[in-house]
């Protein structure tokens, strides 16, 4: 069946909140973004679920499973005529695409408190509680919600769930209280979330989230809540949120006090690290075997990685990039993330998967624990703003260039220091790694001026000053 991209766009654009995206090109192909069903731990994915995902990818899609930067899974190359059939298969294992895309309250992403000894609360439980209020709630879906809302829960002050780029970023403090960052976001213009609320009790968290959503609806701000914060300023928006939260609180479901519920101690993990998030469907059976020989599940996180708790040694021949590690998952390790790029995504300008693969292969044996990411367009789905080194593709005077961002972190945006032609990214990577190995920059506190100075003689480099 031949379908023009224009017709496909008209069919599926209004349904994005249902988890359906159009793939690029004049063809019948779509993509499906998937999250856990309502009431389920948003981070925990079972062996049976991966069996179904692999089956769909092999029989209906491009034979790959994409682990996203928000703890979701996305399947590509799906012929639209099989959509209803595939949705039934997903629902049979309690997977649900709805509210994973478009104007909806997206996957409320928790850090992996169930397997992290640093965790001070059960982040998964709290995230699920918040998500359940919004899930399948038409008041908080398109067309009633003008733009998506992103929320995350971090179980300690390290903020591994990237609160800095969330509309609402919740951070546990360990004394039964929480800090809440508001107004973050990436895209064509990046906004650093600000800590507007400190020492908040758990009963105030859902009201704050609902207040943010209600204010966004009232303002009808189609660019996102970060622009509402920009419009009113931090002081005024804090007052607005508090007023709205107090109004809605009596009508919201209560939450039991969170506890770090650990029925067993997990000291060892199998960490699957697919390049750019792409997991080959043929590699999934080995991972399913490991899951079933242990606890029957694994955890997805925003690093495009899968963590499988291990109670026994692994004897399976695993093909996907991996390592056996301990449970100190907050430690920085070598990682290369990316969005899907122009293989499938209509706005993407560059082949981010190819780029991520080249960087990974070049640096995998260097022994440098650096985080690098690629975003194929200004939507910034690769989250390059919170990496040690990030690349974001832009169209500039008819040419495709990569903006360079350095020094990002969980609770701070990186600095935009310049841009290079799209084919010069490896030159930038080589210079950056050289600075690290020579001890000229510290990954915990990167001096962007030193990095900028080192890139000036790369052909086509253009310096970018502070962006207001």
Secondary structure per residue as TSV (DSSP state, phi and psi in degrees):
chain	resnum	aa	ss	phi	psi
A	1	X	-	360.0	130.6
A	2	X	-	-99.1	127.2
A	3	X	-	-133.0	129.1
A	4	X	-	-72.6	150.9
A	5	X	H	-60.2	-36.8
A	6	X	H	-60.6	-46.3
A	7	X	H	-67.7	-39.9
A	8	X	H	-62.6	-41.6
A	9	X	H	-60.7	-44.4
A	10	X	H	-62.5	-36.6
A	11	X	H	-69.5	-43.1
A	12	X	H	-107.8	-16.4
A	13	X	G	-57.3	-44.8
A	14	X	G	-67.5	-12.8
A	15	X	G	-102.7	12.9
A	16	X	G	-60.1	-34.2
A	17	X	G	-63.0	-16.4
A	18	X	G	-83.6	0.9
A	19	X	T	92.6	17.1
A	20	X	E	-115.2	127.8
A	21	X	E	-120.7	153.8
A	22	X	E	-86.3	137.1
A	23	X	-	-81.6	159.9
A	24	X	S	-72.2	153.8
A	25	X	S	98.5	162.8
A	26	X	S	-84.5	90.4
A	27	X	S	-163.3	171.0
A	28	X	S	-89.1	17.1
A	29	X	E	-85.6	140.0
A	30	X	E	-132.6	172.7
A	31	X	E	-124.5	154.4
A	32	X	E	-126.9	121.3
A	33	X	E	-97.0	136.3
A	34	X	E	-129.2	139.3
A	35	X	E	-133.4	172.7
A	36	X	E	-64.6	150.6
A	37	X	-	-67.0	164.3
A	38	X	T	-58.4	133.7
A	39	X	T	89.9	-4.5
A	40	X	S	-100.8	151.6
A	41	X	-	-54.2	120.3
A	42	X	T	-68.1	-16.8
A	43	X	T	-101.2	-17.5
A	44	X	E	-94.4	122.9
A	45	X	E	-121.7	126.4
A	46	X	E	-87.6	163.7
A	47	X	H	-59.4	-40.4
A	48	X	H	-64.4	-36.5
A	49	X	H	-66.7	-42.2
A	50	X	H	-66.0	-31.7
A	51	X	H	-61.0	-43.9
A	52	X	H	-69.1	-42.1
A	53	X	H	-59.9	-43.9
A	54	X	H	-65.4	-39.3
A	55	X	H	-62.2	-45.4
A	56	X	H	-64.1	-45.4
A	57	X	H	-59.4	-41.6
A	58	X	H	-74.6	-39.8
A	59	X	H	-92.7	-21.1
A	60	X	H	-126.8	-18.8
A	61	X	S	-119.0	-149.2
A	62	X	S	-94.7	16.3
A	63	X	S	68.9	21.8
A	64	X	E	-136.5	153.6
A	65	X	E	-115.9	129.4
A	66	X	E	-103.5	121.7
A	67	X	E	-88.7	120.0
A	68	X	-	-87.4	175.4
A	69	X	T	-84.0	9.0
A	70	X	T	-124.5	20.9
A	71	X	S	73.9	16.1
A	72	X	-	-97.2	179.1
A	73	X	E	-125.1	141.1
A	74	X	E	-128.2	139.1
A	75	X	E	-114.0	135.5
A	76	X	E	-121.0	165.6
A	77	X	E	69.3	30.9
A	78	X	E	-90.1	125.6
A	79	X	E	-71.3	127.3
A	80	X	G	-58.8	-23.4
A	81	X	G	-68.6	-15.8
A	82	X	G	-99.0	6.6
A	83	X	H	-57.6	-51.5
A	84	X	H	-61.4	-39.3
A	85	X	H	-62.5	-42.4
A	86	X	H	-69.1	-40.4
A	87	X	H	-60.6	-37.6
A	88	X	H	-64.2	-40.7
A	89	X	H	-63.7	-40.9
A	90	X	H	-65.4	-44.7
A	91	X	H	-65.0	-27.1
A	92	X	T	-64.1	-20.7
A	93	X	T	-118.6	24.9
A	94	X	T	61.5	38.4
A	95	X	E	-106.8	147.5
A	96	X	E	-149.0	118.2
A	97	X	-	-72.9	-21.8
A	98	X	T	-60.8	140.1
A	99	X	T	69.3	27.7
A	100	X	S	-108.6	-7.9
A	101	X	S	-139.5	176.1
A	102	X	S	58.5	-156.6
A	103	X	S	-81.5	90.3
A	104	X	B	-155.7	171.1
A	105	X	B	-84.9	108.2
A	106	X	-	-70.1	178.7
A	107	X	-	-48.2	115.0
A	108	X	-	-75.7	102.0
A	109	X	E	-89.6	123.0
A	110	X	E	-95.9	154.9
A	111	X	-	-70.2	170.1
A	112	X	-	-90.0	68.8
A	113	X	G	-65.4	-25.4
A	114	X	G	-65.9	-23.0
A	115	X	G	-121.9	9.2
A	116	X	-	-112.2	120.8
A	117	X	T	-68.6	-13.0
A	118	X	T	-79.3	-17.1
A	119	X	-	-63.4	138.5
A	120	X	-	-108.0	-14.3
A	121	X	S	-142.8	170.4
A	122	X	-	-84.7	90.7
A	123	X	H	-65.3	-35.4
A	124	X	H	-63.7	-42.2
A	125	X	H	-64.5	-43.5
A	126	X	H	-67.2	-42.0
A	127	X	H	-62.3	-40.2
A	128	X	H	-66.0	-39.2
A	129	X	H	-60.8	-46.2
A	130	X	H	-66.6	-45.1
A	131	X	H	-62.0	-38.6
A	132	X	H	-62.8	-29.8
A	133	X	H	-65.8	-40.6
A	134	X	H	-87.1	-21.5
A	135	X	T	-64.7	129.3
A	136	X	T	58.3	24.0
A	137	X	-	-99.1	104.7
A	138	X	G	-61.5	-21.2
A	139	X	G	-66.6	-18.6
A	140	X	G	-124.2	34.9
A	141	X	B	-133.7	161.4
A	142	X	T	-56.0	137.4
A	143	X	T	-93.1	1.3
A	144	X	T	-71.3	-31.6
A	145	X	S	-98.3	122.3
A	146	X	S	-76.6	-19.0
A	147	X	S	-155.6	159.2
A	148	X	-	-67.1	157.0
A	149	X	B	-126.6	133.1
A	150	X	-	-117.4	132.0
A	151	X	E	-131.6	142.2
A	152	X	E	-139.2	159.0
A	153	X	E	-128.7	119.5
A	154	X	E	-106.4	132.6
A	155	X	S	-84.4	-0.1
A	156	X	S	-156.0	178.4
A	157	X	T	-68.3	-12.5
A	158	X	T	-65.8	-26.5
A	159	X	-	66.7	43.0
A	160	X	T	-64.4	-15.4
A	161	X	T	-86.8	18.7
A	162	X	-	54.8	56.8
A	163	X	G	-62.1	-21.6
A	164	X	G	-65.4	-22.6
A	165	X	G	-112.1	16.8
A	166	X	S	-100.9	152.0
A	167	X	S	-63.3	-40.0
A	168	X	E	-135.1	113.8
A	169	X	E	-113.5	112.2
A	170	X	E	-97.4	132.5
A	171	X	E	-130.2	119.0
A	172	X	E	-76.0	142.1
A	173	X	-	-109.3	-9.6
A	174	X	S	92.3	-2.2
A	175	X	S	-116.2	24.4
A	176	X	S	79.6	6.8
A	177	X	E	-118.9	164.3
A	178	X	E	-136.5	147.8
A	179	X	E	-99.6	149.4
A	180	X	E	-130.2	121.3
A	181	X	E	-94.6	140.4
A	182	X	E	-130.0	140.6
A	183	X	S	88.4	17.8
A	184	X	-	-80.3	162.4
A	185	X	B	172.5	151.5
A	186	X	-	-118.0	-171.7
A	187	X	S	124.3	-152.6
A	188	X	S	-61.3	-33.7
A	189	X	S	-126.8	121.0
A	190	X	-	-88.9	140.1
A	191	X	B	-124.0	131.9
A	192	X	-	-90.2	119.9
A	193	X	-	-59.9	148.0
A	194	X	E	-114.8	144.0
A	195	X	E	-77.7	94.7
A	196	X	E	-90.0	-20.9
A	197	X	E	-130.3	131.6
A	198	X	E	-124.8	151.3
A	199	X	E	53.4	44.5
A	200	X	E	-83.6	138.5
A	201	X	E	-82.6	159.7
A	202	X	G	-61.7	-30.5
A	203	X	G	-70.3	-11.9
A	204	X	G	-94.1	-9.1
A	205	X	H	-71.8	-49.8
A	206	X	H	-62.8	-43.2
A	207	X	H	-56.4	-37.6
A	208	X	H	-64.4	-44.2
A	209	X	H	-62.2	-44.5
A	210	X	H	-66.0	-38.0
A	211	X	H	-61.7	-43.4
A	212	X	H	-59.7	-45.4
A	213	X	H	-63.8	-42.1
A	214	X	H	-66.7	-38.7
A	215	X	H	-66.9	-40.7
A	216	X	H	-59.7	-42.9
A	217	X	H	-64.0	-44.8
A	218	X	H	-63.4	-39.2
A	219	X	H	-77.1	-19.0
A	220	X	T	51.7	43.9
A	221	X	-	-86.6	104.2
A	222	X	T	-79.1	-5.5
A	223	X	T	-94.2	-9.6
A	224	X	-	114.9	164.6
A	225	X	H	-66.5	-26.3
A	226	X	H	-57.3	-31.6
A	227	X	H	-79.4	-22.6
A	228	X	H	-68.8	-42.0
A	229	X	H	-62.7	-42.8
A	230	X	H	-60.6	-39.0
A	231	X	H	-66.2	-44.7
A	232	X	H	-99.4	-21.3
A	233	X	-	87.2	159.9
A	234	X	H	-62.7	-43.9
A	235	X	H	-63.7	-48.9
A	236	X	H	-66.9	-42.2
A	237	X	H	-67.3	-33.7
A	238	X	H	-61.5	-44.1
A	239	X	H	-62.3	-41.2
A	240	X	H	-64.7	-41.8
A	241	X	H	-65.9	-44.7
A	242	X	H	-61.3	-42.0
A	243	X	H	-64.3	-45.4
A	244	X	H	-69.5	-38.6
A	245	X	H	-62.7	-41.4
A	246	X	H	-64.5	-34.1
A	247	X	H	-70.1	-40.2
A	248	X	H	-89.8	-20.4
A	249	X	G	-51.9	-43.5
A	250	X	G	-63.1	-17.4
A	251	X	G	-102.8	4.3
A	252	X	S	-100.7	151.2
A	253	X	-	-66.8	143.4
A	254	X	-	-76.9	165.2
A	255	X	-	-129.3	133.0
A	256	X	-	-70.1	150.4
A	257	X	-	-54.8	128.5
A	258	X	-	-71.9	143.8
A	259	X	-	-136.7	152.5
A	260	X	-	-82.2	88.8
A	261	X	-	-81.6	104.9
A	262	X	-	-124.3	92.6
A	263	X	S	-69.8	-14.2
A	264	X	S	-150.6	159.0
A	265	X	-	-97.0	124.0
A	266	X	-	-105.5	112.8
A	267	X	-	-103.1	-13.2
A	268	X	E	-134.8	140.0
A	269	X	E	-134.2	145.8
A	270	X	E	-95.4	116.8
A	271	X	E	-102.6	112.9
A	272	X	E	-94.1	127.1
A	273	X	-	-126.1	68.5
A	274	X	-	-64.3	136.9
A	275	X	G	-67.0	124.5
A	276	X	G	64.8	13.4
A	277	X	G	87.1	-2.5
A	278	X	E	-85.8	119.3
A	279	X	E	-111.7	118.8
A	280	X	E	-67.4	131.0
A	281	X	H	-58.9	-30.6
A	282	X	H	-70.6	-17.6
A	283	X	H	-88.9	-11.2
A	284	X	H	-68.8	-38.4
A	285	X	H	-54.9	-36.0
A	286	X	H	-65.7	-37.6
A	287	X	H	-69.8	-37.2
A	288	X	H	-62.6	-40.6
A	289	X	H	-60.0	-44.1
A	290	X	H	-62.5	-44.5
A	291	X	H	-58.2	-49.1
A	292	X	H	-67.0	-29.2
A	293	X	H	-76.7	-11.9
A	294	X	T	-116.7	-111.0
A	295	X	T	-100.3	-4.8
A	296	X	S	91.2	6.6
A	297	X	E	-156.7	171.0
A	298	X	E	-138.6	173.8
A	299	X	E	-119.4	134.9
A	300	X	E	-101.7	147.3
A	301	X	-	-140.9	-179.3
A	302	X	T	-76.9	1.9
A	303	X	T	-92.4	9.9
A	304	X	S	59.6	36.3
A	305	X	-	-123.7	157.0
A	306	X	E	-117.4	126.2
A	307	X	E	-108.9	119.9
A	308	X	E	-108.3	114.9
A	309	X	E	-62.7	136.7
A	310	X	E	-115.4	127.5
A	311	X	S	-106.8	-11.7
A	312	X	S	-142.5	167.1
A	313	X	-	-65.4	152.9
A	314	X	-	-97.7	123.4
A	315	X	-	-119.0	11.1
A	316	X	S	-89.8	142.3
A	317	X	-	-78.9	97.0
A	318	X	-	-92.0	124.7
A	319	X	-	-88.6	-33.3
A	320	X	S	-65.7	147.5
A	321	X	S	-53.5	131.4
A	322	X	E	-159.4	170.8
A	323	X	E	-158.1	151.2
A	324	X	E	-93.7	127.2
A	325	X	E	-138.0	171.9
A	326	X	E	-87.1	-171.6
A	327	X	S	-93.0	13.9
A	328	X	-	-84.7	67.1
A	329	X	T	-76.0	-7.4
A	330	X	T	-77.2	-15.4
A	331	X	S	-66.3	140.5
A	332	X	-	-71.0	131.2
A	333	X	-	-130.9	166.9
A	334	X	-	-64.1	126.3
A	335	X	E	-154.1	138.0
A	336	X	E	-123.6	114.6
A	337	X	E	-106.8	160.5
A	338	X	E	-164.0	157.2
A	339	X	-	-74.8	-176.8
A	340	X	-	-79.6	-18.2
A	341	X	G	73.2	-165.8
A	342	X	G	-83.1	11.3
A	343	X	G	-66.3	-39.8
A	344	X	T	-131.7	-29.4
A	345	X	-	-82.8	123.9
A	346	X	T	-57.8	-43.0
A	347	X	T	-77.5	-14.6
A	348	X	-	-65.4	142.2
A	349	X	-	-106.0	-18.7
A	350	X	S	-137.3	159.5
A	351	X	-	-82.7	81.4
A	352	X	H	-62.6	-33.9
A	353	X	H	-63.3	-44.5
A	354	X	H	-60.8	-42.7
A	355	X	H	-63.5	-47.6
A	356	X	H	-61.1	-39.0
A	357	X	H	-63.8	-43.5
A	358	X	H	-64.2	-41.3
A	359	X	H	-66.1	-44.1
A	360	X	H	-59.5	-49.0
A	361	X	H	-63.9	-35.5
A	362	X	H	-71.1	-35.1
A	363	X	H	-108.4	-3.3
A	364	X	T	-61.9	-25.5
A	365	X	T	-106.4	9.9
A	366	X	S	-77.5	-22.2
A	367	X	-	75.6	23.0
A	368	X	-	-108.0	120.7
A	369	X	-	-84.8	79.9
A	370	X	-	-121.2	143.9
A	371	X	E	-106.1	123.9
A	372	X	E	-127.9	142.0
A	373	X	E	-145.9	153.4
A	374	X	E	-124.8	131.6
A	375	X	E	-115.6	131.5
A	376	X	S	-82.7	-6.1
A	377	X	S	-159.7	-175.5
A	378	X	T	-72.7	-7.2
A	379	X	T	-67.1	-21.4
A	380	X	-	64.0	36.0
A	381	X	T	-66.2	-18.6
A	382	X	T	-78.6	-3.8
A	383	X	-	53.8	42.5
A	384	X	G	-66.7	-14.0
A	385	X	G	-72.4	-15.8
A	386	X	G	-116.2	22.1
A	387	X	S	-105.4	166.3
A	388	X	S	-61.8	-43.2
A	389	X	E	-138.1	123.1
A	390	X	E	-130.2	145.8
A	391	X	E	-121.4	130.5
A	392	X	E	-127.1	120.9
A	393	X	E	-74.7	138.1
A	394	X	E	-140.3	152.6
A	395	X	E	-93.0	123.6
A	396	X	E	-132.8	110.5
A	397	X	T	50.7	41.9
A	398	X	T	85.1	-4.7
A	399	X	E	-112.3	151.9
A	400	X	E	-93.5	124.9
A	401	X	E	-126.2	165.0
A	402	X	E	-115.2	117.2
A	403	X	E	-70.9	143.1
A	404	X	E	-111.4	123.6
A	405	X	E	-120.4	134.8
A	406	X	E	-131.0	151.1
A	407	X	S	80.2	22.8
A	408	X	-	-76.5	163.9
A	409	X	B	-158.7	-176.6
A	410	X	T	-60.1	-34.9
A	411	X	T	-122.8	19.0
A	412	X	B	-152.3	143.8
A	413	X	-	-78.7	149.0
A	414	X	-	-74.4	172.4
A	415	X	E	-98.1	131.6
A	416	X	E	-82.3	113.4
A	417	X	E	-110.3	-16.8
A	418	X	E	170.7	-173.5
A	419	X	E	-144.8	158.2
A	420	X	E	-136.3	159.6
A	421	X	E	-56.2	149.0
A	422	X	G	-58.1	-26.5
A	423	X	G	-87.0	6.1
A	424	X	G	-106.1	13.1
A	425	X	H	-64.4	-33.9
A	426	X	H	-67.8	-32.1
A	427	X	H	-61.5	-41.4
A	428	X	H	-65.2	-45.1
A	429	X	H	-59.0	-45.6
A	430	X	H	-60.9	-42.8
A	431	X	H	-65.0	-41.8
A	432	X	H	-63.5	-46.1
A	433	X	H	-65.3	-37.5
A	434	X	H	-61.0	-42.2
A	435	X	H	-61.9	-39.4
A	436	X	H	-65.8	-48.6
A	437	X	H	-68.4	-26.9
A	438	X	T	-86.1	-0.5
A	439	X	T	74.0	20.7
A	440	X	S	-87.4	-19.7
A	441	X	S	-133.2	151.4
A	442	X	B	-109.5	123.0
A	443	X	T	-63.1	-21.0
A	444	X	T	-80.3	-16.8
A	445	X	B	-155.9	76.4
A	446	X	-	-72.0	128.9
A	447	X	-	-85.1	104.2
A	448	X	H	-65.2	-27.1
A	449	X	H	-67.7	-37.5
A	450	X	H	-65.1	-42.6
A	451	X	H	-64.9	-45.3
A	452	X	H	-59.0	-43.8
A	453	X	H	-62.4	-35.9
A	454	X	H	-72.5	-17.3
A	455	X	H	-98.0	-6.5
A	456	X	T	-64.1	-25.9
A	457	X	T	-95.1	6.7
A	458	X	S	-71.4	133.0
A	459	X	T	-58.2	123.6
A	460	X	T	88.1	0.8
A	461	X	-	-65.6	134.5
A	462	X	E	-127.2	126.4
A	463	X	E	-74.9	143.0
A	464	X	-	-122.7	127.9
A	465	X	-	-82.2	-168.2
A	466	X	-	-64.0	131.7
A	467	X	-	-94.4	123.0
A	468	X	-	-87.7	360.0
